[in-house]
Amino acid sequence: MSNLKDTILLYGQSNDLKSLRKLLNNTAENELISLMKKNIVSGSFVQLLNYILQGLSNSLSMNSKKLNLTIQTLKALDDNEVPTSQVNDIVNYINADLPKYNSECLVEFSNFCLESLQNNKCNQYSWKEIFLKL
């Protein structure tokens, strides 16, 4: 496991949201995306995603970073063989987090979803599950 992943899981499991938020704020977006892509098929990914979304959820300045991580997570689902139950858990966490996005991010996320639908880029999950929340 990576040091970043271990640290995120440690802060999340110990409910240390202040340290988690500081860590995520100071971590480059591309590093978080790489971490998520590498771990999308691991059994601890849903927990990792949950902690990352928790750590970014209360900060308006983090909305763009959170949006990009969410989009990259959905893309990674289509690029990897992920068990259906894990896909459902990931989509449920994303759905639960959508109300926390600002309006600009919701528009961008909606555009991504529509483009993916039009280009038939969704093999692992059902778009209707996400669109019900939008």
CORZI-V869933 format. One record per backbone hydrogen bond with DSSP energy under -1.0 kcal/mol. NH is the residue of the N-H (numbers start at 0). CO is the residue of the C=O. If there is no record, write none. Layout:
# CORZI-V869933
nh:NH co:CO
nh:NH co:CO
This chain:
# CORZI-V869933
nh:5 co:1
nh:6 co:2
nh:7 co:3
nh:8 co:4
nh:9 co:5
nh:10 co:6
nh:11 co:7
nh:12 co:8
nh:13 co:9
nh:14 co:11
nh:15 co:10
nh:16 co:14
nh:19 co:15
nh:20 co:16
nh:21 co:17
nh:22 co:18
nh:23 co:19
nh:24 co:20
nh:25 co:21
nh:31 co:27
nh:32 co:28
nh:33 co:29
nh:34 co:30
nh:35 co:31
nh:36 co:32
nh:37 co:33
nh:38 co:34
nh:41 co:38
nh:44 co:41
nh:47 co:43
nh:48 co:44
nh:49 co:45
nh:50 co:46
nh:51 co:47
nh:52 co:48
nh:53 co:49
nh:54 co:50
nh:55 co:51
nh:56 co:52
nh:58 co:55
nh:61 co:58
nh:62 co:59
nh:65 co:61
nh:66 co:62
nh:67 co:63
nh:68 co:64
nh:69 co:65
nh:70 co:66
nh:71 co:67
nh:72 co:68
nh:73 co:69
nh:74 co:70
nh:75 co:71
nh:76 co:72
nh:77 co:73
nh:78 co:74
nh:81 co:79
nh:86 co:82
nh:87 co:83
nh:88 co:84
nh:89 co:85
nh:90 co:86
nh:91 co:87
nh:92 co:88
nh:93 co:89
nh:94 co:90
nh:95 co:91
nh:96 co:92
nh:97 co:93
nh:99 co:96
nh:100 co:97
nh:105 co:101
nh:106 co:102
nh:107 co:103
nh:108 co:104
nh:109 co:105
nh:110 co:106
nh:111 co:107
nh:112 co:108
nh:113 co:109
nh:114 co:110
nh:115 co:111
nh:116 co:112
nh:117 co:113
nh:118 co:114
nh:119 co:116
nh:120 co:115
nh:128 co:125
nh:130 co:126
nh:131 co:127
nh:132 co:129
nh:133 co:129
